[in-house]
Amino acid sequence: MALEHQANISDPDSFYEELISCQRDLSEENALLFQARLLLVMANHIGDRKVLSEAMVLARRGLPQR
């Protein structure tokens, strides 16, 4: 399996709205907890360590260090 770099979500606007809606009534701490749980659920679904490592590098790219 290779990491998909092209848009691959059907109806991305609806997906984004659902993602935001899931966090709307949560405190900042619980929203971060939700995001971490969702990440782990999705990582488990993907399962391929090479793909997950590539995704982490891609997600980290361009973010400033402390």
PyMOL Python script that loads the backbone (N, CA, C, O; Angstrom):
from pymol import cmd

cmd.read_pdbstr("""\
ATOM      1  N   MET A   1       0.850  -1.171   0.000  1.00  0.00           N
ATOM      2  CA  MET A   1       0.000   0.000   0.000  1.00  0.00           C
ATOM      3  C   MET A   1       0.896   1.236   0.000  1.00  0.00           C
ATOM      4  O   MET A   1       1.893   1.283   0.721  1.00  0.00           O
ATOM      5  N   ALA A   2       0.549   2.216  -0.795  1.00  0.00           N
ATOM      6  CA  ALA A   2       1.278   3.479  -0.837  1.00  0.00           C
ATOM      7  C   ALA A   2       0.399   4.587  -0.262  1.00  0.00           C
ATOM      8  O   ALA A   2      -0.829   4.528  -0.337  1.00  0.00           O
ATOM      9  N   LEU A   3       1.039   5.581   0.303  1.00  0.00           N
ATOM     10  CA  LEU A   3       0.294   6.724   0.836  1.00  0.00           C
ATOM     11  C   LEU A   3      -0.317   7.501  -0.321  1.00  0.00           C
ATOM     12  O   LEU A   3       0.375   7.852  -1.276  1.00  0.00           O
ATOM     13  N   GLU A   4      -1.603   7.766  -0.233  1.00  0.00           N
ATOM     14  CA  GLU A   4      -2.323   8.516  -1.264  1.00  0.00           C
ATOM     15  C   GLU A   4      -2.060  10.005  -1.060  1.00  0.00           C
ATOM     16  O   GLU A   4      -2.363  10.555  -0.001  1.00  0.00           O
ATOM     17  N   HIS A   5      -1.493  10.655  -2.081  1.00  0.00           N
ATOM     18  CA  HIS A   5      -1.182  12.084  -1.982  1.00  0.00           C
ATOM     19  C   HIS A   5      -2.209  12.958  -2.696  1.00  0.00           C
ATOM     20  O   HIS A   5      -2.184  14.178  -2.536  1.00  0.00           O
ATOM     21  N   GLN A   6      -3.099  12.376  -3.466  1.00  0.00           N
ATOM     22  CA  GLN A   6      -4.130  13.121  -4.172  1.00  0.00           C
ATOM     23  C   GLN A   6      -5.412  13.111  -3.338  1.00  0.00           C
ATOM     24  O   GLN A   6      -5.622  12.222  -2.514  1.00  0.00           O
ATOM     25  N   ALA A   7      -6.261  14.109  -3.564  1.00  0.00           N
ATOM     26  CA  ALA A   7      -7.550  14.150  -2.864  1.00  0.00           C
ATOM     27  C   ALA A   7      -8.288  12.835  -3.095  1.00  0.00           C
ATOM     28  O   ALA A   7      -8.427  12.392  -4.235  1.00  0.00           O
ATOM     29  N   ASN A   8      -8.760  12.212  -2.017  1.00  0.00           N
ATOM     30  CA  ASN A   8      -9.329  10.869  -2.124  1.00  0.00           C
ATOM     31  C   ASN A   8     -10.576  10.686  -1.269  1.00  0.00           C
ATOM     32  O   ASN A   8     -11.018   9.555  -1.066  1.00  0.00           O
ATOM     33  N   ILE A   9     -11.148  11.765  -0.767  1.00  0.00           N
ATOM     34  CA  ILE A   9     -12.333  11.684   0.082  1.00  0.00           C
ATOM     35  C   ILE A   9     -13.529  12.149  -0.734  1.00  0.00           C
ATOM     36  O   ILE A   9     -13.546  13.268  -1.248  1.00  0.00           O
ATOM     37  N   SER A  10     -14.524  11.284  -0.846  1.00  0.00           N
ATOM     38  CA  SER A  10     -15.733  11.722  -1.541  1.00  0.00           C
ATOM     39  C   SER A  10     -16.436  12.755  -0.672  1.00  0.00           C
ATOM     40  O   SER A  10     -16.561  12.570   0.539  1.00  0.00           O
ATOM     41  N   ASP A  11     -16.887  13.820  -1.272  1.00  0.00           N
ATOM     42  CA  ASP A  11     -17.570  14.911  -0.589  1.00  0.00           C
ATOM     43  C   ASP A  11     -16.740  15.440   0.588  1.00  0.00           C
ATOM     44  O   ASP A  11     -17.171  15.348   1.737  1.00  0.00           O
ATOM     45  N   PRO A  12     -15.558  15.992   0.309  1.00  0.00           N
ATOM     46  CA  PRO A  12     -14.670  16.444   1.382  1.00  0.00           C
ATOM     47  C   PRO A  12     -15.266  17.547   2.255  1.00  0.00           C
ATOM     48  O   PRO A  12     -14.965  17.619   3.447  1.00  0.00           O
ATOM     49  N   ASP A  13     -16.107  18.406   1.678  1.00  0.00           N
ATOM     50  CA  ASP A  13     -16.720  19.475   2.482  1.00  0.00           C
ATOM     51  C   ASP A  13     -17.631  18.895   3.560  1.00  0.00           C
ATOM     52  O   ASP A  13     -17.639  19.374   4.694  1.00  0.00           O
ATOM     53  N   SER A  14     -18.391  17.873   3.210  1.00  0.00           N
ATOM     54  CA  SER A  14     -19.273  17.219   4.169  1.00  0.00           C
ATOM     55  C   SER A  14     -18.459  16.504   5.250  1.00  0.00           C
ATOM     56  O   SER A  14     -18.812  16.533   6.429  1.00  0.00           O
ATOM     57  N   PHE A  15     -17.375  15.867   4.835  1.00  0.00           N
ATOM     58  CA  PHE A  15     -16.496  15.199   5.795  1.00  0.00           C
ATOM     59  C   PHE A  15     -15.935  16.214   6.791  1.00  0.00           C
ATOM     60  O   PHE A  15     -15.934  15.970   7.998  1.00  0.00           O
ATOM     61  N   TYR A  16     -15.462  17.344   6.285  1.00  0.00           N
ATOM     62  CA  TYR A  16     -14.895  18.377   7.153  1.00  0.00           C
ATOM     63  C   TYR A  16     -15.946  18.894   8.137  1.00  0.00           C
ATOM     64  O   TYR A  16     -15.659  19.067   9.322  1.00  0.00           O
ATOM     65  N   GLU A  17     -17.147  19.137   7.650  1.00  0.00           N
ATOM     66  CA  GLU A  17     -18.224  19.619   8.521  1.00  0.00           C
ATOM     67  C   GLU A  17     -18.536  18.598   9.615  1.00  0.00           C
ATOM     68  O   GLU A  17     -18.742  18.969  10.771  1.00  0.00           O
ATOM     69  N   GLU A  18     -18.572  17.313   9.252  1.00  0.00           N
ATOM     70  CA  GLU A  18     -18.828  16.266  10.250  1.00  0.00           C
ATOM     71  C   GLU A  18     -17.706  16.205  11.280  1.00  0.00           C
ATOM     72  O   GLU A  18     -17.959  16.031  12.473  1.00  0.00           O
ATOM     73  N   LEU A  19     -16.464  16.348  10.816  1.00  0.00           N
ATOM     74  CA  LEU A  19     -15.312  16.332  11.715  1.00  0.00           C
ATOM     75  C   LEU A  19     -15.386  17.485  12.712  1.00  0.00           C
ATOM     76  O   LEU A  19     -15.161  17.290  13.906  1.00  0.00           O
ATOM     77  N   ILE A  20     -15.698  18.673  12.229  1.00  0.00           N
ATOM     78  CA  ILE A  20     -15.817  19.836  13.109  1.00  0.00           C
ATOM     79  C   ILE A  20     -17.005  19.668  14.056  1.00  0.00           C
ATOM     80  O   ILE A  20     -16.915  20.003  15.237  1.00  0.00           O
ATOM     81  N   SER A  21     -18.104  19.154  13.538  1.00  0.00           N
ATOM     82  CA  SER A  21     -19.311  18.962  14.336  1.00  0.00           C
ATOM     83  C   SER A  21     -19.064  18.005  15.505  1.00  0.00           C
ATOM     84  O   SER A  21     -19.620  18.188  16.587  1.00  0.00           O
ATOM     85  N   CYS A  22     -18.240  16.997  15.290  1.00  0.00           N
ATOM     86  CA  CYS A  22     -17.942  16.026  16.355  1.00  0.00           C
ATOM     87  C   CYS A  22     -17.219  16.671  17.535  1.00  0.00           C
ATOM     88  O   CYS A  22     -17.215  16.121  18.636  1.00  0.00           O
ATOM     89  N   GLN A  23     -16.608  17.837  17.307  1.00  0.00           N
ATOM     90  CA  GLN A  23     -15.807  18.483  18.339  1.00  0.00           C
ATOM     91  C   GLN A  23     -16.445  19.759  18.875  1.00  0.00           C
ATOM     92  O   GLN A  23     -15.968  20.335  19.853  1.00  0.00           O
ATOM     93  N   ARG A  24     -17.502  20.189  18.246  1.00  0.00           N
ATOM     94  CA  ARG A  24     -18.078  21.510  18.521  1.00  0.00           C
ATOM     95  C   ARG A  24     -18.404  21.743  19.997  1.00  0.00           C
ATOM     96  O   ARG A  24     -18.146  22.831  20.511  1.00  0.00           O
ATOM     97  N   ASP A  25     -18.959  20.760  20.685  1.00  0.00           N
ATOM     98  CA  ASP A  25     -19.383  20.965  22.076  1.00  0.00           C
ATOM     99  C   ASP A  25     -18.362  20.439  23.085  1.00  0.00           C
ATOM    100  O   ASP A  25     -18.685  20.283  24.263  1.00  0.00           O
ATOM    101  N   LEU A  26     -17.148  20.167  22.642  1.00  0.00           N
ATOM    102  CA  LEU A  26     -16.112  19.641  23.529  1.00  0.00           C
ATOM    103  C   LEU A  26     -15.192  20.752  24.014  1.00  0.00           C
ATOM    104  O   LEU A  26     -14.978  21.745  23.318  1.00  0.00           O
ATOM    105  N   SER A  27     -14.656  20.576  25.206  1.00  0.00           N
ATOM    106  CA  SER A  27     -13.618  21.489  25.679  1.00  0.00           C
ATOM    107  C   SER A  27     -12.384  21.293  24.790  1.00  0.00           C
ATOM    108  O   SER A  27     -12.298  20.307  24.058  1.00  0.00           O
ATOM    109  N   GLU A  28     -11.441  22.220  24.852  1.00  0.00           N
ATOM    110  CA  GLU A  28     -10.216  22.083  24.050  1.00  0.00           C
ATOM    111  C   GLU A  28      -9.497  20.778  24.388  1.00  0.00           C
ATOM    112  O   GLU A  28      -9.010  20.083  23.496  1.00  0.00           O
ATOM    113  N   GLU A  29      -9.433  20.450  25.671  1.00  0.00           N
ATOM    114  CA  GLU A  29      -8.763  19.212  26.100  1.00  0.00           C
ATOM    115  C   GLU A  29      -9.465  17.975  25.517  1.00  0.00           C
ATOM    116  O   GLU A  29      -8.804  17.062  25.022  1.00  0.00           O
ATOM    117  N   ASN A  30     -10.785  17.947  25.577  1.00  0.00           N
ATOM    118  CA  ASN A  30     -11.517  16.797  25.048  1.00  0.00           C
ATOM    119  C   ASN A  30     -11.498  16.758  23.521  1.00  0.00           C
ATOM    120  O   ASN A  30     -11.552  15.676  22.937  1.00  0.00           O
ATOM    121  N   ALA A  31     -11.422  17.918  22.863  1.00  0.00           N
ATOM    122  CA  ALA A  31     -11.282  17.943  21.406  1.00  0.00           C
ATOM    123  C   ALA A  31      -9.940  17.338  21.004  1.00  0.00           C
ATOM    124  O   ALA A  31      -9.864  16.593  20.027  1.00  0.00           O
ATOM    125  N   LEU A  32      -8.890  17.651  21.744  1.00  0.00           N
ATOM    126  CA  LEU A  32      -7.576  17.054  21.471  1.00  0.00           C
ATOM    127  C   LEU A  32      -7.601  15.546  21.727  1.00  0.00           C
ATOM    128  O   LEU A  32      -6.989  14.779  20.984  1.00  0.00           O
ATOM    129  N   LEU A  33      -8.300  15.128  22.768  1.00  0.00           N
ATOM    130  CA  LEU A  33      -8.447  13.706  23.053  1.00  0.00           C
ATOM    131  C   LEU A  33      -9.205  13.008  21.925  1.00  0.00           C
ATOM    132  O   LEU A  33      -8.813  11.923  21.495  1.00  0.00           O
ATOM    133  N   PHE A  34     -10.287  13.621  21.444  1.00  0.00           N
ATOM    134  CA  PHE A  34     -11.036  13.076  20.314  1.00  0.00           C
ATOM    135  C   PHE A  34     -10.127  12.928  19.097  1.00  0.00           C
ATOM    136  O   PHE A  34     -10.140  11.890  18.436  1.00  0.00           O
ATOM    137  N   GLN A  35      -9.335  13.966  18.795  1.00  0.00           N
ATOM    138  CA  GLN A  35      -8.447  13.918  17.638  1.00  0.00           C
ATOM    139  C   GLN A  35      -7.424  12.798  17.769  1.00  0.00           C
ATOM    140  O   GLN A  35      -7.140  12.095  16.800  1.00  0.00           O
ATOM    141  N   ALA A  36      -6.869  12.631  18.975  1.00  0.00           N
ATOM    142  CA  ALA A  36      -5.897  11.554  19.199  1.00  0.00           C
ATOM    143  C   ALA A  36      -6.545  10.180  19.036  1.00  0.00           C
ATOM    144  O   ALA A  36      -5.960   9.282  18.431  1.00  0.00           O
ATOM    145  N   ARG A  37      -7.748  10.020  19.573  1.00  0.00           N
ATOM    146  CA  ARG A  37      -8.458   8.742  19.426  1.00  0.00           C
ATOM    147  C   ARG A  37      -8.775   8.445  17.968  1.00  0.00           C
ATOM    148  O   ARG A  37      -8.606   7.320  17.499  1.00  0.00           O
ATOM    149  N   LEU A  38      -9.240   9.481  17.253  1.00  0.00           N
ATOM    150  CA  LEU A  38      -9.561   9.302  15.839  1.00  0.00           C
ATOM    151  C   LEU A  38      -8.314   8.922  15.048  1.00  0.00           C
ATOM    152  O   LEU A  38      -8.370   8.048  14.183  1.00  0.00           O
ATOM    153  N   LEU A  39      -7.193   9.573  15.338  1.00  0.00           N
ATOM    154  CA  LEU A  39      -5.942   9.252  14.671  1.00  0.00           C
ATOM    155  C   LEU A  39      -5.562   7.793  14.895  1.00  0.00           C
ATOM    156  O   LEU A  39      -5.156   7.107  13.957  1.00  0.00           O
ATOM    157  N   LEU A  40      -5.690   7.314  16.135  1.00  0.00           N
ATOM    158  CA  LEU A  40      -5.330   5.924  16.435  1.00  0.00           C
ATOM    159  C   LEU A  40      -6.285   4.931  15.776  1.00  0.00           C
ATOM    160  O   LEU A  40      -5.849   3.875  15.316  1.00  0.00           O
ATOM    161  N   VAL A  41      -7.561   5.245  15.724  1.00  0.00           N
ATOM    162  CA  VAL A  41      -8.533   4.385  15.034  1.00  0.00           C
ATOM    163  C   VAL A  41      -8.183   4.290  13.550  1.00  0.00           C
ATOM    164  O   VAL A  41      -8.179   3.202  12.973  1.00  0.00           O
ATOM    165  N   MET A  42      -7.888   5.443  12.938  1.00  0.00           N
ATOM    166  CA  MET A  42      -7.567   5.459  11.515  1.00  0.00           C
ATOM    167  C   MET A  42      -6.228   4.786  11.239  1.00  0.00           C
ATOM    168  O   MET A  42      -6.088   4.075  10.244  1.00  0.00           O
ATOM    169  N   ALA A  43      -5.237   5.001  12.112  1.00  0.00           N
ATOM    170  CA  ALA A  43      -3.928   4.348  11.952  1.00  0.00           C
ATOM    171  C   ALA A  43      -4.080   2.840  12.051  1.00  0.00           C
ATOM    172  O   ALA A  43      -3.452   2.104  11.290  1.00  0.00           O
ATOM    173  N   ASN A  44      -4.900   2.373  12.971  1.00  0.00           N
ATOM    174  CA  ASN A  44      -5.130   0.936  13.097  1.00  0.00           C
ATOM    175  C   ASN A  44      -5.793   0.385  11.834  1.00  0.00           C
ATOM    176  O   ASN A  44      -5.471  -0.717  11.388  1.00  0.00           O
ATOM    177  N   HIS A  45      -6.714   1.150  11.264  1.00  0.00           N
ATOM    178  CA  HIS A  45      -7.384   0.718  10.033  1.00  0.00           C
ATOM    179  C   HIS A  45      -6.381   0.612   8.878  1.00  0.00           C
ATOM    180  O   HIS A  45      -6.422  -0.344   8.103  1.00  0.00           O
ATOM    181  N   ILE A  46      -5.486   1.595   8.768  1.00  0.00           N
ATOM    182  CA  ILE A  46      -4.467   1.567   7.712  1.00  0.00           C
ATOM    183  C   ILE A  46      -3.502   0.415   7.959  1.00  0.00           C
ATOM    184  O   ILE A  46      -3.254  -0.396   7.067  1.00  0.00           O
ATOM    185  N   GLY A  47      -2.963   0.343   9.163  1.00  0.00           N
ATOM    186  CA  GLY A  47      -2.152  -0.790   9.575  1.00  0.00           C
ATOM    187  C   GLY A  47      -0.740  -0.871   9.015  1.00  0.00           C
ATOM    188  O   GLY A  47       0.129  -1.445   9.671  1.00  0.00           O
ATOM    189  N   ASP A  48      -0.477  -0.341   7.869  1.00  0.00           N
ATOM    190  CA  ASP A  48       0.823  -0.446   7.194  1.00  0.00           C
ATOM    191  C   ASP A  48       1.792   0.573   7.791  1.00  0.00           C
ATOM    192  O   ASP A  48       1.617   1.779   7.612  1.00  0.00           O
ATOM    193  N   ARG A  49       2.834   0.082   8.514  1.00  0.00           N
ATOM    194  CA  ARG A  49       3.760   0.962   9.215  1.00  0.00           C
ATOM    195  C   ARG A  49       4.512   1.890   8.275  1.00  0.00           C
ATOM    196  O   ARG A  49       4.784   3.036   8.634  1.00  0.00           O
ATOM    197  N   LYS A  50       4.850   1.426   7.088  1.00  0.00           N
ATOM    198  CA  LYS A  50       5.556   2.276   6.135  1.00  0.00           C
ATOM    199  C   LYS A  50       4.670   3.458   5.727  1.00  0.00           C
ATOM    200  O   LYS A  50       5.135   4.596   5.677  1.00  0.00           O
ATOM    201  N   VAL A  51       3.430   3.194   5.445  1.00  0.00           N
ATOM    202  CA  VAL A  51       2.477   4.249   5.077  1.00  0.00           C
ATOM    203  C   VAL A  51       2.273   5.203   6.247  1.00  0.00           C
ATOM    204  O   VAL A  51       2.247   6.419   6.056  1.00  0.00           O
ATOM    205  N   LEU A  52       2.130   4.669   7.446  1.00  0.00           N
ATOM    206  CA  LEU A  52       1.930   5.515   8.621  1.00  0.00           C
ATOM    207  C   LEU A  52       3.140   6.407   8.876  1.00  0.00           C
ATOM    208  O   LEU A  52       2.984   7.579   9.220  1.00  0.00           O
ATOM    209  N   SER A  53       4.340   5.865   8.712  1.00  0.00           N
ATOM    210  CA  SER A  53       5.555   6.665   8.888  1.00  0.00           C
ATOM    211  C   SER A  53       5.630   7.777   7.849  1.00  0.00           C
ATOM    212  O   SER A  53       5.981   8.912   8.175  1.00  0.00           O
ATOM    213  N   GLU A  54       5.304   7.457   6.603  1.00  0.00           N
ATOM    214  CA  GLU A  54       5.301   8.465   5.541  1.00  0.00           C
ATOM    215  C   GLU A  54       4.277   9.561   5.840  1.00  0.00           C
ATOM    216  O   GLU A  54       4.540  10.741   5.606  1.00  0.00           O
ATOM    217  N   ALA A  55       3.120   9.174   6.352  1.00  0.00           N
ATOM    218  CA  ALA A  55       2.074  10.141   6.687  1.00  0.00           C
ATOM    219  C   ALA A  55       2.532  11.063   7.813  1.00  0.00           C
ATOM    220  O   ALA A  55       2.251  12.261   7.778  1.00  0.00           O
ATOM    221  N   MET A  56       3.234  10.525   8.814  1.00  0.00           N
ATOM    222  CA  MET A  56       3.725  11.354   9.910  1.00  0.00           C
ATOM    223  C   MET A  56       4.742  12.373   9.420  1.00  0.00           C
ATOM    224  O   MET A  56       4.718  13.532   9.834  1.00  0.00           O
ATOM    225  N   VAL A  57       5.632  11.941   8.543  1.00  0.00           N
ATOM    226  CA  VAL A  57       6.629  12.861   7.981  1.00  0.00           C
ATOM    227  C   VAL A  57       5.925  13.964   7.190  1.00  0.00           C
ATOM    228  O   VAL A  57       6.268  15.138   7.326  1.00  0.00           O
ATOM    229  N   LEU A  58       4.955  13.597   6.376  1.00  0.00           N
ATOM    230  CA  LEU A  58       4.210  14.563   5.576  1.00  0.00           C
ATOM    231  C   LEU A  58       3.445  15.549   6.467  1.00  0.00           C
ATOM    232  O   LEU A  58       3.444  16.750   6.197  1.00  0.00           O
ATOM    233  N   ALA A  59       2.806  15.059   7.509  1.00  0.00           N
ATOM    234  CA  ALA A  59       2.033  15.917   8.413  1.00  0.00           C
ATOM    235  C   ALA A  59       2.929  16.866   9.190  1.00  0.00           C
ATOM    236  O   ALA A  59       2.520  17.983   9.508  1.00  0.00           O
ATOM    237  N   ARG A  60       4.126  16.443   9.494  1.00  0.00           N
ATOM    238  CA  ARG A  60       5.063  17.258  10.291  1.00  0.00           C
ATOM    239  C   ARG A  60       5.766  18.329   9.442  1.00  0.00           C
ATOM    240  O   ARG A  60       6.215  19.352   9.959  1.00  0.00           O
ATOM    241  N   ARG A  61       5.850  18.070   8.133  1.00  0.00           N
ATOM    242  CA  ARG A  61       6.592  18.958   7.234  1.00  0.00           C
ATOM    243  C   ARG A  61       6.083  20.401   7.339  1.00  0.00           C
ATOM    244  O   ARG A  61       4.886  20.674   7.258  1.00  0.00           O
ATOM    245  N   GLY A  62       7.044  21.304   7.523  1.00  0.00           N
ATOM    246  CA  GLY A  62       6.727  22.731   7.532  1.00  0.00           C
ATOM    247  C   GLY A  62       6.264  23.294   8.870  1.00  0.00           C
ATOM    248  O   GLY A  62       6.090  24.505   9.004  1.00  0.00           O
ATOM    249  N   LEU A  63       6.064  22.433   9.857  1.00  0.00           N
ATOM    250  CA  LEU A  63       5.642  22.931  11.173  1.00  0.00           C
ATOM    251  C   LEU A  63       6.861  23.419  11.948  1.00  0.00           C
ATOM    252  O   LEU A  63       7.894  22.749  11.958  1.00  0.00           O
ATOM    253  N   PRO A  64       6.758  24.566  12.591  1.00  0.00           N
ATOM    254  CA  PRO A  64       7.907  25.091  13.325  1.00  0.00           C
ATOM    255  C   PRO A  64       8.198  24.281  14.582  1.00  0.00           C
ATOM    256  O   PRO A  64       7.292  23.731  15.208  1.00  0.00           O
ATOM    257  N   GLN A  65       9.455  24.217  14.934  1.00  0.00           N
ATOM    258  CA  GLN A  65       9.859  23.595  16.194  1.00  0.00           C
ATOM    259  C   GLN A  65       9.738  24.620  17.297  1.00  0.00           C
ATOM    260  O   GLN A  65       9.730  25.824  17.038  1.00  0.00           O
ATOM    261  N   ARG A  66       9.642  24.146  18.535  1.00  0.00           N
ATOM    262  CA  ARG A  66       9.547  25.094  19.650  1.00  0.00           C
ATOM    263  C   ARG A  66      10.848  25.823  19.839  1.00  0.00           C
ATOM    264  O   ARG A  66      10.961  26.663  20.732  1.00  0.00           O
TER     265      ARG A  66
END
""", "prot")
cmd.dss("prot")
cmd.show_as("cartoon", "prot")
cmd.util.cbc("prot")
cmd.orient("prot")
